[in-house]
Amino acid sequence: MKLVKEKVLPLIMTALAEDIGCGDITVAIVFEKDTRSRADIVAKEDCVIAGIDVAGWVFKALDERMRSVALCKDGDSVSKGEKVMHLKGPLKSMLAGERVALNFLSRLSGVATLTARFVAKTKGTRALILDTRKTMPGMRLLDKYAVSAGGGYNHRMGLWDGVLIKDNHLDSLQLTVNSSRVRVIIDSVKKAKVKGYKNVEIEVDNLKEFKAALDAGADIIMLDNMKPVQIKKAVQLGRLRHSDVLLEVSGGVNIDNVHSIAKTGVDRISIGLLTHSAPSVDFSLELCK
């Protein structure tokens, strides 16, 4: 996944406006002259970098005279104390943009770092680590970019780019048409297929529903909160009857159980906490003496 500056710039401008408002009054008081300075952004802990270009774009958006040199690239693993960016330019602009740039870098590197931990746990299996739509409002593009920087993969970006029939859809249909769960699963998948949609995915809670989804011709079946023994049976059945169906596990996945889940033979594991619970990474901006 590649970031396009023009798509990120509105978010950067919003963040700068939020933090600076009508001006940095402290800098205006303390520094009468706008001298030029140099600084480094330093990682305060081991991490996987994401958002290094975004940090540079922040300073450039604030002041065209600012110059940034990335000392690493997104996806790189860096150590505590390592310099990740060098800055040159007006001191006032450097200090004014510091927090916004570091906030983006901290958030995105946190997501990338956590994702990389999950990816490492599934090494040697066929399972891919995927994100979900549980992202920071307005930050989905960047959150999902950070997942990819950490070695993960992106699920659908939004409701507009993929069919995923979930529990609430099925519950609502059952109430509306007064039919069995199996029947609405089959009917829902077939409706999407008839309309020509590709990669139709449906969420199931048990093996009975899983078999119905198989019979309906679902392209991807999400095994929601199912126990490993059930997941293994689903994998065996899926491989036996539909070798091309993709099986995805979701719900209750954490760093302690993801390896055992991956070993069941599933194709994908989608994890909400990659983006809704990733701890931020600590960075600092240190002026060069």
URVEN-V426065 format. One record per pair of residues at least 12 apart in sequence whose C-alpha atoms are under 6 Angstrom apart, sorted by sequence separation. I is the first residue (numbers start at 1). J is the second residue. D is the distance in Angstrom with one decimal. If there is no record, write none. Layout:
# URVEN-V426065
i = [I;I]
j = [J;J]
d = [D;D]
This chain:
# URVEN-V426065
i = [56;72;71;71;70;69;69;68;200;201;203;68;200;201;202;203;204;205;247;248;67;199;201;202;204;247;248;249;250;67;246;248;130;66;129;130;131;132;50;130;131;49;130;220;223;49;219;220;221;222;223;224;225;48;49;220;222;224;48;48;47;182;186;47;46;115;232;46;46;112;116;45;111;112;115;116;44;43;44;112;163;164;165;166;43;59;108;112;163;164;42;43;42;42;41;42;41;58;41;40;40;55;39;39;38;38;37;37;36;36;37;51;35;36;35;51;50;50;49;48;48;48;47;75;74;75;50;127;122;121;134;127;130;131;122;127;128;129;130;131;132;135;126;127;135;134;115;111;111;111;110;110;110;110;107;106;106;106;44;44;43;42;42;41;41;40;40;39;39;39;38]
j = [68;84;84;85;85;85;86;86;218;219;221;87;219;220;221;222;223;224;266;267;87;219;221;222;224;267;268;269;270;88;267;269;152;89;152;153;154;155;74;154;155;74;155;245;248;75;245;246;247;248;249;250;251;75;76;247;249;251;76;77;77;212;216;78;78;147;264;79;80;146;150;80;146;147;150;151;80;80;81;149;200;201;202;203;81;97;146;150;201;202;81;82;82;83;83;84;84;101;85;85;86;101;86;87;87;88;88;89;89;90;91;105;90;91;91;108;108;109;109;109;112;113;113;149;149;150;146;262;259;259;272;266;269;270;262;267;268;269;270;271;272;275;267;268;276;276;274;274;275;278;278;279;280;281;280;280;281;282;282;283;283;283;284;284;285;285;286;286;287;288;288]
d = [5.7;5.7;4.8;5.1;4.5;5.6;5.1;5.7;5.7;6.0;6.0;4.6;5.2;4.4;5.2;4.5;5.5;5.3;5.4;6.0;5.8;5.1;5.5;6.0;6.0;5.4;4.5;4.8;5.2;5.1;6.0;5.4;5.7;4.6;5.0;4.7;5.5;5.9;4.6;5.4;5.7;5.0;5.9;5.8;5.9;5.4;5.2;4.6;5.1;4.6;4.8;5.0;4.7;5.8;5.6;5.8;5.6;5.6;5.6;4.4;5.8;5.8;4.9;5.6;5.7;5.9;5.2;4.3;4.7;4.9;4.7;4.0;5.8;5.2;5.2;5.9;5.0;5.4;5.5;5.8;5.3;4.7;4.5;5.0;5.4;5.8;5.3;4.1;6.0;5.4;5.9;5.5;5.6;4.4;5.8;5.8;5.7;5.8;5.1;5.6;4.5;4.5;5.9;5.1;5.5;4.5;5.9;5.6;5.1;4.2;5.3;5.0;5.7;5.3;5.8;5.8;5.2;4.5;4.8;5.8;5.8;4.7;5.5;4.6;6.0;5.8;5.6;5.5;5.4;5.5;5.7;5.8;5.9;5.4;6.0;4.5;4.7;5.1;4.4;5.4;5.3;5.4;5.8;4.9;5.8;5.8;6.0;5.9;6.0;5.3;5.7;5.5;4.4;5.0;4.9;5.0;4.6;6.0;5.3;5.2;4.7;5.6;5.3;5.6;4.5;5.7;5.3;5.4;4.1;5.0;5.5]
